[in-house]
Amino acid sequence: MKSLSAALALIAPVQAGLRFPCSTLTFQRLDPVVQPGSNPSAHVHHIVGGNAFNATMTGDVGERATCTTCQMAEDFSNYWTATLYFKHPTNGSYHRVPPVPVQPLLGGSNGAQGGLTVYYTQFDLSRDNLNQQPIKAFPPGFRMTVGSPTANSKNHAGLSYQCMSGSSRGTITNTMPTKPCTGGIFTTHHFPPCWDGKNLDSPDHQSHMYNTVTSEGFTNAPACPASHPVRVPQVAYETVWDTTKFNSMWPSGAPNPFVWSFEGSPTGYGTHADYMFGWKGDSLQRAMNKSECFYDGCNAITKQAMATASQCTVKDMVGEETVGWLPSLPGKDGSG
């Protein structure tokens, strides 16, 4: 498989969308989309983005936040996924796996800490097609999820794993790796590209969206249906989980010992992610209207140094240990 560096070299002259790092904001058992107001929520999440993040979030998030862990300084959205843990094969204890910045880091990205990389693509990784396919940015208050912690089979194209070997990402699969990965576990979450144009959310946090993508990777989505006619940016997250320090504790031939913070199926089909829009004003729409807005950003969007972004924090609102060797996953011992 070609490295990302080679892929970037191939697509860089065209430019169509945004790709930028966000440092970790916090690890907490909060979920203002699926379990608004619950403190704590069911399982631990890895959260990046604006410091308006809280157990309950409504309205214009971007207007309330004062800092963001994302490189795009006008992006106060929040992005989160479940957290990966290592389950000790012999004593059954759990240890949180740290995320590391996705490589290669682009210009001005030094100083990123943990976190994940966010994409907003207009078409795919080689074209923008803005003349034929206008992209409408999300409105304030918009949120959505992709995937489900209860899934025990493939339920959405674009939820994938890659077993990294050094800097090579390896083959894309829909299930957890079955052998130790010398470069860590790479996870991707692609969100649907079609919106009903009316609802900022839906009871299941997914029905207001529609996915026309059936393949893995950054491919153009087929036309949106009449029920969900509005084409929005194709949002995706990439995360590298540094599983390398636990590989020596994975006995040869033993089942995969890595689990999500909700545990779920050992296949990892339950991988999922949440998105809460929080760009300031019309900043995202300005970027989606520009062909030159890709990778290093564009003149339409202000960037900040990642050393500055990484200083953005929120307080611990739950007050529980999520790291170190734990006898059970947070929320799975009857607490909360």
C-alpha positions in Angstrom: 0.0 0.0 0.0 1.3 3.5 -0.8 2.3 5.7 2.1 0.2 8.8 2.9 3.2 10.9 1.9 3.1 9.4 -1.6 -0.6 9.9 -1.8 -0.3 13.5 -0.7 2.3 14.1 -3.5 -0.1 12.7 -6.0 -3.1 14.8 -4.9 -1.5 18.0 -3.7 -1.8 20.0 -7.0 -5.6 19.7 -7.0 -6.7 20.5 -3.5 -10.3 20.1 -2.5 -11.3 20.3 1.2 -9.7 20.6 4.6 -7.4 18.3 6.6 -6.1 19.4 10.0 -5.0 18.1 13.3 -6.7 18.6 16.7 -5.0 17.8 19.9 -6.7 15.9 22.7 -9.1 18.1 24.8 -10.0 15.6 27.4 -10.9 12.0 28.2 -14.2 11.9 30.1 -17.3 9.8 30.4 -19.5 12.5 28.8 -21.7 12.4 25.7 -23.8 15.5 25.0 -25.2 14.1 21.8 -26.4 10.5 22.8 -26.7 11.1 26.6 -27.2 14.9 27.0 -27.2 15.9 30.7 -25.9 12.6 31.9 -22.8 12.9 34.1 -21.3 10.4 33.7 -22.3 8.9 30.4 -22.0 5.2 29.7 -18.4 5.0 28.6 -15.2 7.1 28.2 -14.7 9.2 25.1 -11.6 10.8 23.5 -12.7 14.4 22.8 -11.0 17.1 20.8 -12.1 20.6 19.8 -13.6 23.6 21.5 -13.7 24.3 25.3 -17.5 24.7 25.3 -17.7 20.9 25.6 -20.0 19.9 28.5 -22.5 17.3 29.5 -25.2 19.4 27.9 -24.6 21.4 24.7 -27.3 23.1 22.6 -27.5 26.1 20.3 -24.5 27.8 18.8 -21.5 26.0 20.3 -19.0 28.1 18.3 -20.2 31.3 20.0 -19.6 30.0 23.5 -16.2 28.5 23.1 -13.1 30.6 23.8 -10.4 28.2 22.6 -10.0 25.1 20.5 -7.5 22.2 20.3 -7.9 22.2 16.5 -5.4 23.9 14.1 -8.2 25.8 12.4 -8.7 28.7 14.8 -12.3 29.3 13.8 -13.3 25.7 14.4 -14.8 25.3 17.9 -16.6 22.1 16.9 -16.3 19.0 19.1 -15.3 15.6 17.7 -15.2 12.5 19.8 -14.9 8.7 19.6 -14.9 5.9 22.1 -11.5 5.3 23.8 -9.3 2.3 23.1 -8.2 0.1 26.1 -5.8 -2.8 26.5 -7.4 -5.7 28.4 -4.7 -7.7 30.2 -4.9 -11.3 28.9 -4.1 -12.9 32.3 -5.5 -10.6 35.1 -8.3 -8.9 33.2 -7.3 -5.4 34.2 -7.6 -2.5 31.7 -5.2 0.3 30.6 -6.1 3.2 28.4 -4.2 3.3 25.1 -2.8 6.8 24.3 -3.5 8.4 20.9 -0.6 10.0 19.0 -0.8 12.6 16.2 -1.5 11.2 12.7 1.6 11.4 10.5 2.7 13.1 8.4 2.1 16.3 10.2 1.4 19.2 7.8 2.8 22.7 7.9 2.5 24.4 11.3 1.3 21.1 13.0 4.3 20.6 15.3 3.1 20.7 18.9 0.0 18.5 18.3 -0.6 16.3 21.3 -2.5 13.1 21.0 -5.8 13.9 19.3 -6.9 13.0 15.8 -7.0 14.4 12.3 -10.2 15.8 10.8 -11.2 16.0 7.2 -13.9 18.0 5.5 -13.9 17.0 1.8 -16.0 18.6 -0.9 -15.9 15.7 -3.4 -12.9 13.4 -2.9 -9.2 13.6 -2.6 -8.5 14.7 -6.1 -11.4 17.0 -7.2 -13.7 19.6 -5.8 -16.4 19.8 -8.4 -17.8 22.9 -6.8 -19.4 24.1 -10.0 -21.5 21.0 -10.4 -22.0 20.2 -6.7 -22.3 23.1 -4.2 -21.5 22.1 -0.6 -23.6 23.5 2.2 -21.9 23.9 5.6 -23.7 22.7 8.7 -25.8 25.2 10.6 -25.3 26.1 14.3 -26.7 23.4 16.6 -26.1 20.6 14.2 -24.9 17.2 15.5 -24.7 13.6 14.2 -23.2 10.2 15.0 -21.9 7.3 13.0 -21.7 3.7 14.0 -23.1 2.1 17.1 -21.5 0.5 20.2 -24.1 -2.4 20.0 -23.1 -3.4 16.5 -21.9 -6.9 16.0 -21.6 -6.8 12.2 -20.5 -4.2 9.6 -23.1 -1.4 9.6 -21.6 1.5 7.8 -19.0 1.9 5.1 -16.0 4.0 6.3 -15.6 2.6 9.8 -12.3 0.9 9.6 -9.1 -0.3 11.2 -5.5 -0.6 9.9 -2.7 -2.5 11.6 0.3 -0.2 11.2 3.8 -1.5 10.6 6.2 1.3 11.2 4.7 4.3 9.3 2.8 2.0 6.8 -0.8 1.9 7.5 -1.5 -1.6 6.1 -4.7 -3.1 4.7 -8.1 -1.5 5.5 -10.4 -3.9 7.5 -13.7 -3.5 9.3 -12.5 -5.4 12.3 -9.9 -5.1 15.0 -6.4 -6.4 14.1 -5.8 -10.1 15.0 -2.0 -9.7 15.6 0.2 -7.1 17.3 0.8 -4.0 15.2 4.3 -2.6 15.4 3.1 0.9 14.5 -0.1 1.0 16.4 -3.8 0.7 15.4 -5.1 3.3 12.9 -8.9 3.9 13.0 -11.1 5.9 10.6 -14.6 7.2 11.0 -16.4 8.6 7.9 -19.7 10.4 8.3 -22.6 10.5 5.8 -22.6 13.3 3.2 -26.3 13.9 2.7 -28.6 15.9 5.1 -32.4 16.3 5.1 -31.9 20.0 5.2 -34.3 20.5 8.1 -33.4 18.7 11.3 -30.3 19.6 13.4 -30.5 16.1 15.0 -32.8 13.1 15.0 -33.9 10.7 17.8 -31.2 8.2 16.8 -28.8 11.0 15.8 -28.4 9.4 12.4 -31.8 9.5 10.5 -31.4 13.1 9.5 -28.4 12.0 7.5 -28.1 9.5 4.6 -25.0 7.6 3.5 -24.6 7.0 -0.2 -21.0 5.8 0.1 -20.5 2.0 -0.2 -16.7 1.8 -0.4 -13.8 2.5 2.0 -11.6 5.5 1.9 -12.1 9.0 0.6 -14.2 8.5 -2.5 -16.9 10.7 -3.9 -20.4 10.0 -2.6 -23.1 9.2 -5.2 -25.9 11.7 -5.6 -28.0 12.4 -2.5 -31.6 11.1 -2.5 -34.7 13.3 -2.5 -35.3 12.6 1.2 -31.8 14.0 2.1 -31.1 16.3 -0.8 -28.5 18.6 0.8 -24.9 17.8 0.2 -22.7 18.7 3.2 -19.0 18.3 3.7 -17.8 14.7 4.0 -16.5 14.6 7.6 -14.0 12.0 8.6 -11.7 11.4 11.6 -8.4 9.5 11.7 -6.8 8.4 14.9 -3.6 6.5 15.7 -3.7 4.5 18.9 -0.2 3.7 20.3 -0.7 0.1 21.1 3.0 -0.7 20.8 3.8 -0.6 24.5 1.3 -3.4 25.1 2.3 -5.8 22.3 4.8 -7.7 24.6 1.8 -8.6 26.8 -0.1 -10.1 23.9 0.6 -13.9 24.0 1.3 -15.5 20.6 -1.8 -16.8 19.1 -4.1 -15.2 21.7 -7.2 -13.3 20.7 -7.1 -9.5 20.2 -6.7 -7.9 23.7 -7.7 -4.4 22.7 -11.3 -3.2 23.4 -13.2 0.0 23.2 -14.3 1.8 26.4 -17.7 0.1 26.1 -16.0 -3.3 25.4 -18.6 -4.5 23.0 -18.0 -7.2 20.3 -14.4 -8.4 20.2 -14.5 -7.8 16.4 -14.6 -4.0 17.0 -17.7 -3.5 14.9 -19.0 -1.2 17.6 -16.6 1.6 16.7 -18.5 4.9 16.5 -18.0 8.6 16.6 -19.9 11.8 17.4 -19.8 15.3 15.8 -21.1 18.6 17.0 -20.7 21.6 14.7 -19.1 24.7 16.1 -17.4 26.7 13.4 -17.6 30.5 13.9 -19.9 32.4 11.7 -19.6 31.4 8.0 -16.0 30.2 8.3 -16.7 26.6 7.2 -18.8 27.8 4.3 -16.1 30.1 3.2 -13.7 27.2 3.1 -16.1 24.9 1.2 -16.6 27.6 -1.4 -12.8 27.7 -2.2 -11.0 25.2 -4.4 -7.7 26.1 -2.8 -8.7 25.1 0.7 -7.0 21.8 1.3 -4.4 20.3 3.6 -2.5 23.4 4.8 -5.8 25.3 4.8 -6.4 28.5 2.8 -6.6 32.2 3.1 -10.3 31.9 4.0 -9.5 30.3 7.3 -7.2 31.4 10.1 -4.8 28.8 11.5 -3.2 28.7 14.9 0.0 27.0 16.1 -0.6 23.6 17.5 1.5 24.5 20.5 -1.1 27.1 21.2 -4.1 24.8 20.4 -2.7 22.1 22.8 -3.0 24.5 25.7 -6.8 24.6 25.4 -8.4 22.5 28.1 -11.7 21.8 30.0 -12.1 20.8 33.6 -12.6 17.3 34.8 -16.4 17.2 35.1 -16.7 13.5 36.1 -13.9 13.0 38.6 -12.9 9.4 37.9 -9.7 7.6 36.9 -9.6 6.7 33.2 -5.9 5.8 32.9 -3.5 3.5 34.6 -4.3 -0.1 35.4 -8.0 -0.3 36.3 -9.9 -3.4 37.6 -12.7 -2.6 35.2 -13.7 -0.2 32.5 -15.1 3.1 33.9 -18.8 2.7 34.1 -18.6 -1.1 34.0 -18.3 -1.7 37.7 -21.7 -0.5 38.8 -20.6 3.1 39.3 -22.3 5.9 37.5 
